[in-house]
Amino acid sequence: MVPRSQILVVDDEPEIRALLRKCFERDGFAVSEAGSGAEMRARIEDKDLALVTLDLTLGGEDGLELAREIRATRNVPIIMITGKGDTIDRVVGLELGADDYIAKPFQLREVLARVRAVLRRYAGAETTAASGSKDEDEERYTFEDYLLDVGRRELTCAGKPCELTTAEFNLLHVFVRRPRRVLSRDNIMDMLKGHEWSPLDRSIDALVGRLRKRIEADSNSPQLIKTVRGVGYVFTADVARP
């Protein structure tokens, strides 16, 4: 019997956990629950874990720190559950590696739509990595001291591996294929298929911020990914195909 994909619901409110469990189980997922950071840590290693929903206001614990712990431990998607108007926490959470957010009070239909969209994006990236075409196997780009190997889904700097999340890798791939071209946020959203974007979604900016921290010598004064005020971003490096 093939095990069902498992969602870990991290929330200190039993009513919310029960509501989400019922919603996810009805859609065919297995569900585990955690009401605290300690319980989350005990369940995060489950081999069938496919996604985590994380309440950022988890009792007296720092939900952003828990998001950082998850990202350091597992490469699974994280959807943050935030309070209405918690814009700063949402942006910081996305910079830490969360993949999406849902504001309370939420509709179960929206929760399921976002969960499905994030899982599709991850599944699509893994399928591409595992069974990419011959062209993808040979698709490599160099810039500065970096080598981006699309077939292997690897980034190295001077021969040393650089860890990137799936979303960070996909964004860098967009940039190296279009160097020195100004890309609007809408352009980038269109090229990063598989995510349910909205016109007010700031997660592109957060994702750019995360990528800058990975590849820029000084992310506070970026030289590779420049902001074009009021438009979007431009990748300024000289890119070559070895």
C-alpha positions as a LaTeX table, in Angstrom:
\begin{tabular}{lrrr}
\hline
Residue & $x$ (\AA) & $y$ (\AA) & $z$ (\AA) \\
\hline
Met1 & 0.00 & 0.00 & 0.00 \\
Val2 & 1.42 & 3.40 & $-1.02$ \\
Pro3 & 1.62 & 5.71 & 2.01 \\
Arg4 & $-0.40$ & 8.91 & 1.81 \\
Ser5 & 1.39 & 12.26 & 1.76 \\
Gln6 & 1.47 & 13.61 & 5.29 \\
Ile7 & 0.83 & 17.16 & 6.44 \\
Leu8 & 2.10 & 18.31 & 9.82 \\
Val9 & $-0.21$ & 20.89 & 11.41 \\
Val10 & 1.65 & 23.01 & 13.97 \\
Asp11 & $-0.76$ & 25.12 & 16.02 \\
Asp12 & $-1.34$ & 25.61 & 19.74 \\
Glu13 & $-5.15$ & 25.84 & 19.32 \\
Pro14 & $-6.75$ & 22.36 & 19.41 \\
Glu15 & $-9.80$ & 23.64 & 17.54 \\
Ile16 & $-7.67$ & 24.86 & 14.62 \\
Arg17 & $-5.72$ & 21.61 & 14.51 \\
Ala18 & $-8.95$ & 19.59 & 14.49 \\
Leu19 & $-10.43$ & 21.77 & 11.74 \\
Leu20 & $-7.37$ & 21.46 & 9.51 \\
Arg21 & $-7.05$ & 17.73 & 10.20 \\
Lys22 & $-10.62$ & 17.14 & 9.06 \\
Cys23 & $-10.09$ & 19.31 & 5.98 \\
Phe24 & $-6.86$ & 17.58 & 4.92 \\
Glu25 & $-8.01$ & 14.04 & 5.69 \\
Arg26 & $-11.15$ & 14.61 & 3.64 \\
Asp27 & $-8.84$ & 15.51 & 0.74 \\
Gly28 & $-6.86$ & 12.28 & 1.10 \\
Phe29 & $-3.88$ & 13.41 & 3.17 \\
Ala30 & $-2.53$ & 11.78 & 6.31 \\
Val31 & $-2.26$ & 14.33 & 9.13 \\
Ser32 & $-0.07$ & 14.64 & 12.21 \\
Glu33 & $-0.36$ & 17.40 & 14.79 \\
Ala34 & 1.94 & 19.43 & 17.01 \\
Gly35 & 0.78 & 21.86 & 19.66 \\
Ser36 & 4.26 & 23.11 & 20.55 \\
Gly37 & 7.78 & 23.44 & 19.21 \\
Ala38 & 8.86 & 20.33 & 21.12 \\
Glu39 & 6.09 & 18.26 & 19.53 \\
Met40 & 6.98 & 19.68 & 16.13 \\
Arg41 & 10.62 & 18.63 & 16.50 \\
Ala42 & 9.51 & 15.11 & 17.42 \\
Arg43 & 7.46 & 14.78 & 14.22 \\
Ile44 & 9.49 & 16.72 & 11.66 \\
Glu45 & 11.64 & 13.70 & 10.74 \\
Asp46 & 8.70 & 11.58 & 9.54 \\
Lys47 & 9.76 & 10.13 & 6.17 \\
Asp48 & 6.31 & 10.61 & 4.60 \\
Leu49 & 6.12 & 14.30 & 5.55 \\
Ala50 & 5.10 & 16.36 & 2.50 \\
Leu51 & 4.22 & 19.78 & 3.95 \\
Val52 & 4.03 & 21.76 & 7.21 \\
Thr53 & 1.45 & 24.37 & 8.19 \\
Leu54 & 2.92 & 26.57 & 10.91 \\
Asp55 & 1.14 & 29.06 & 13.13 \\
Leu56 & 3.50 & 31.96 & 13.72 \\
Thr57 & 1.86 & 32.83 & 17.05 \\
Leu58 & 2.50 & 29.47 & 18.68 \\
Gly59 & 1.93 & 30.11 & 22.36 \\
Gly60 & 5.01 & 31.77 & 23.80 \\
Glu61 & 7.32 & 30.42 & 21.10 \\
Asp62 & 8.82 & 32.25 & 18.15 \\
Gly63 & 7.16 & 30.87 & 15.03 \\
Leu64 & 9.80 & 32.47 & 12.81 \\
Glu65 & 12.54 & 30.60 & 14.68 \\
Leu66 & 10.57 & 27.36 & 14.26 \\
Ala67 & 10.33 & 28.04 & 10.52 \\
Arg68 & 14.11 & 28.45 & 10.45 \\
Glu69 & 14.51 & 25.13 & 12.27 \\
Ile70 & 12.25 & 23.32 & 9.80 \\
Arg71 & 14.09 & 24.76 & 6.81 \\
Ala72 & 17.46 & 23.74 & 8.29 \\
Thr73 & 16.22 & 20.19 & 8.94 \\
Arg74 & 13.95 & 19.28 & 6.01 \\
Asn75 & 13.43 & 20.47 & 2.46 \\
Val76 & 9.65 & 20.35 & 2.74 \\
Pro77 & 7.30 & 23.21 & 1.90 \\
Ile78 & 6.09 & 25.43 & 4.75 \\
Ile79 & 2.82 & 27.36 & 4.74 \\
Met80 & 2.61 & 29.95 & 7.49 \\
Ile81 & $-0.64$ & 30.68 & 9.30 \\
Thr82 & $-0.57$ & 34.32 & 10.37 \\
Gly83 & $-2.81$ & 36.81 & 12.11 \\
Lys84 & $-4.60$ & 39.38 & 10.02 \\
Gly85 & $-2.26$ & 42.28 & 9.25 \\
Asp86 & 0.96 & 40.56 & 10.37 \\
Thr87 & 2.73 & 41.85 & 7.25 \\
Ile88 & 6.21 & 42.09 & 8.75 \\
Asp89 & 6.11 & 38.55 & 10.10 \\
Arg90 & 4.85 & 37.26 & 6.76 \\
Val91 & 7.70 & 38.91 & 4.84 \\
Val92 & 10.34 & 37.76 & 7.33 \\
Gly93 & 8.88 & 34.26 & 7.28 \\
Leu94 & 9.07 & 34.14 & 3.48 \\
Glu95 & 12.67 & 35.33 & 3.66 \\
Leu96 & 13.42 & 32.46 & 6.07 \\
Gly97 & 12.20 & 29.96 & 3.51 \\
Ala98 & 8.44 & 29.60 & 3.94 \\
Asp99 & 6.65 & 28.95 & 0.65 \\
Asp100 & 3.31 & 30.66 & 1.24 \\
Tyr101 & 1.13 & 32.16 & 3.94 \\
Ile102 & $-2.52$ & 32.16 & 4.93 \\
Ala103 & $-4.02$ & 34.89 & 7.11 \\
Lys104 & $-6.57$ & 34.19 & 9.83 \\
Pro105 & $-9.50$ & 33.99 & 9.64 \\
Phe106 & $-9.19$ & 31.69 & 6.66 \\
Gln107 & $-11.51$ & 29.73 & 4.40 \\
Leu108 & $-10.85$ & 26.00 & 4.15 \\
Arg109 & $-11.20$ & 26.22 & 0.37 \\
Glu110 & $-8.32$ & 28.72 & 0.30 \\
Val111 & $-6.19$ & 26.54 & 2.57 \\
Leu112 & $-6.62$ & 23.51 & 0.31 \\
Ala113 & $-5.96$ & 25.55 & $-2.84$ \\
Arg114 & $-2.70$ & 26.87 & $-1.45$ \\
Val115 & $-1.60$ & 23.46 & $-0.15$ \\
Arg116 & $-2.27$ & 21.86 & $-3.53$ \\
Ala117 & $-0.47$ & 24.68 & $-5.38$ \\
Val118 & 2.64 & 24.42 & $-3.21$ \\
Leu119 & 2.74 & 20.62 & $-3.48$ \\
Arg120 & 2.35 & 20.84 & $-7.27$ \\
Arg121 & 5.28 & 23.23 & $-7.43$ \\
Tyr122 & 7.50 & 20.94 & $-5.37$ \\
Ala123 & 6.41 & 17.82 & $-7.26$ \\
Gly124 & 7.07 & 19.54 & $-10.57$ \\
Ala125 & 10.56 & 20.60 & $-9.53$ \\
Glu126 & 11.44 & 17.11 & $-8.28$ \\
Thr127 & 10.11 & 15.47 & $-11.45$ \\
Thr128 & 12.13 & 17.85 & $-13.58$ \\
Ala129 & 15.25 & 17.14 & $-11.55$ \\
Ala130 & 14.78 & 13.37 & $-11.67$ \\
Ser131 & 13.72 & 12.96 & $-15.30$ \\
Gly132 & 14.92 & 16.08 & $-17.07$ \\
Ser133 & 15.47 & 16.05 & $-20.80$ \\
Lys134 & 18.90 & 15.70 & $-22.41$ \\
Asp135 & 18.93 & 19.46 & $-22.92$ \\
Glu136 & 18.39 & 20.04 & $-19.20$ \\
Asp137 & 21.09 & 17.49 & $-18.35$ \\
Glu138 & 23.51 & 19.60 & $-20.36$ \\
Glu139 & 22.15 & 23.00 & $-19.28$ \\
Arg140 & 24.84 & 24.78 & $-17.29$ \\
Tyr141 & 25.60 & 28.44 & $-16.66$ \\
Thr142 & 28.61 & 30.22 & $-15.21$ \\
Phe143 & 28.78 & 33.69 & $-13.66$ \\
Glu144 & 31.40 & 35.17 & $-11.37$ \\
Asp145 & 32.82 & 32.09 & $-9.54$ \\
Tyr146 & 29.51 & 30.23 & $-9.75$ \\
Leu147 & 28.41 & 27.24 & $-11.80$ \\
Leu148 & 24.68 & 26.48 & $-12.04$ \\
Asp149 & 24.04 & 22.92 & $-13.21$ \\
Val150 & 20.35 & 22.60 & $-14.06$ \\
Gly151 & 20.39 & 18.86 & $-14.73$ \\
Arg152 & 21.93 & 18.13 & $-11.33$ \\
Arg153 & 19.99 & 20.93 & $-9.61$ \\
Glu154 & 23.27 & 22.15 & $-8.12$ \\
Leu155 & 24.97 & 25.50 & $-7.56$ \\
Thr156 & 28.68 & 25.60 & $-6.78$ \\
Cys157 & 30.99 & 28.52 & $-6.02$ \\
Ala158 & 34.68 & 27.92 & $-6.75$ \\
Gly159 & 33.90 & 24.22 & $-6.71$ \\
Lys160 & 32.14 & 24.26 & $-3.34$ \\
Pro161 & 28.41 & 23.44 & $-3.12$ \\
Cys162 & 25.96 & 26.22 & $-2.26$ \\
Glu163 & 22.67 & 25.13 & $-0.68$ \\
Leu164 & 19.54 & 26.53 & $-2.32$ \\
Thr165 & 15.89 & 25.78 & $-1.67$ \\
Thr166 & 13.77 & 24.69 & $-4.63$ \\
Ala167 & 12.26 & 28.17 & $-4.97$ \\
Glu168 & 15.68 & 29.87 & $-4.79$ \\
Phe169 & 17.11 & 27.54 & $-7.44$ \\
Asn170 & 14.17 & 28.14 & $-9.78$ \\
Leu171 & 14.48 & 31.91 & $-9.39$ \\
Leu172 & 18.23 & 31.85 & $-10.11$ \\
His173 & 17.51 & 29.74 & $-13.20$ \\
Val174 & 15.11 & 32.44 & $-14.41$ \\
Phe175 & 17.76 & 35.13 & $-13.91$ \\
Val176 & 20.71 & 33.35 & $-15.57$ \\
Arg177 & 18.61 & 32.60 & $-18.66$ \\
Arg178 & 17.87 & 36.32 & $-19.04$ \\
Pro179 & 20.94 & 38.25 & $-17.90$ \\
Arg180 & 20.98 & 42.04 & $-18.17$ \\
Arg181 & 17.26 & 42.11 & $-18.94$ \\
Val182 & 14.88 & 43.95 & $-16.64$ \\
Leu183 & 12.24 & 41.52 & $-15.42$ \\
Ser184 & 9.06 & 42.80 & $-13.83$ \\
Arg185 & 7.54 & 40.97 & $-10.89$ \\
Asp186 & 4.78 & 39.81 & $-13.23$ \\
Asn187 & 7.40 & 38.42 & $-15.64$ \\
Ile188 & 9.05 & 36.49 & $-12.83$ \\
Met189 & 5.71 & 35.22 & $-11.52$ \\
Asp190 & 4.80 & 33.95 & $-15.00$ \\
Met191 & 8.13 & 32.13 & $-15.33$ \\
Leu192 & 7.91 & 30.57 & $-11.88$ \\
Lys193 & 4.91 & 28.46 & $-12.76$ \\
Gly194 & 2.97 & 26.39 & $-10.24$ \\
His195 & 2.34 & 29.05 & $-7.59$ \\
Glu196 & $-0.95$ & 30.84 & $-7.00$ \\
Trp197 & 0.21 & 34.47 & $-7.20$ \\
Ser198 & $-1.85$ & 37.52 & $-6.43$ \\
Pro199 & $-1.15$ & 41.09 & $-7.61$ \\
Leu200 & $-0.28$ & 42.16 & $-4.05$ \\
Asp201 & 1.91 & 39.13 & $-3.32$ \\
Arg202 & 5.26 & 40.27 & $-1.89$ \\
Ser203 & 6.80 & 36.80 & $-1.75$ \\
Ile204 & 8.76 & 37.49 & $-4.98$ \\
Asp205 & 10.57 & 40.28 & $-3.13$ \\
Ala206 & 11.17 & 38.01 & $-0.17$ \\
Leu207 & 12.45 & 35.26 & $-2.45$ \\
Val208 & 14.85 & 37.69 & $-4.16$ \\
Gly209 & 16.06 & 38.73 & $-0.71$ \\
Arg210 & 16.74 & 35.11 & 0.22 \\
Leu211 & 18.62 & 34.45 & $-3.03$ \\
Arg212 & 20.73 & 37.57 & $-2.53$ \\
Lys213 & 21.81 & 36.26 & 0.86 \\
Arg214 & 22.97 & 33.07 & $-0.86$ \\
Ile215 & 24.98 & 34.52 & $-3.75$ \\
Glu216 & 25.84 & 38.16 & $-2.99$ \\
Ala217 & 29.03 & 39.12 & $-1.18$ \\
Asp218 & 26.94 & 41.73 & 0.67 \\
Ser219 & 23.18 & 41.23 & 0.42 \\
Asn220 & 22.63 & 44.76 & 1.75 \\
Ser221 & 24.49 & 46.15 & $-1.25$ \\
Pro222 & 23.65 & 43.67 & $-4.02$ \\
Gln223 & 25.74 & 43.70 & $-7.18$ \\
Leu224 & 24.35 & 40.66 & $-9.02$ \\
Ile225 & 20.59 & 41.16 & $-8.59$ \\
Lys226 & 19.76 & 44.84 & $-8.86$ \\
Thr227 & 16.41 & 46.39 & $-8.03$ \\
Val228 & 14.86 & 48.52 & $-10.77$ \\
Arg229 & 12.64 & 50.83 & $-8.79$ \\
Gly230 & 8.98 & 50.58 & $-9.67$ \\
Val231 & 9.59 & 47.78 & $-12.19$ \\
Gly232 & 11.35 & 44.70 & $-10.87$ \\
Tyr233 & 14.86 & 43.24 & $-11.02$ \\
Val234 & 17.82 & 42.77 & $-13.36$ \\
Phe235 & 20.58 & 40.13 & $-13.15$ \\
Thr236 & 23.74 & 42.09 & $-13.97$ \\
Ala237 & 26.39 & 39.33 & $-14.10$ \\
Asp238 & 28.06 & 38.16 & $-17.30$ \\
Val239 & 26.59 & 34.71 & $-17.89$ \\
Ala240 & 28.23 & 32.07 & $-20.08$ \\
Arg241 & 27.34 & 28.53 & $-21.18$ \\
Pro242 & 30.38 & 26.23 & $-20.70$ \\
\hline
\end{tabular}
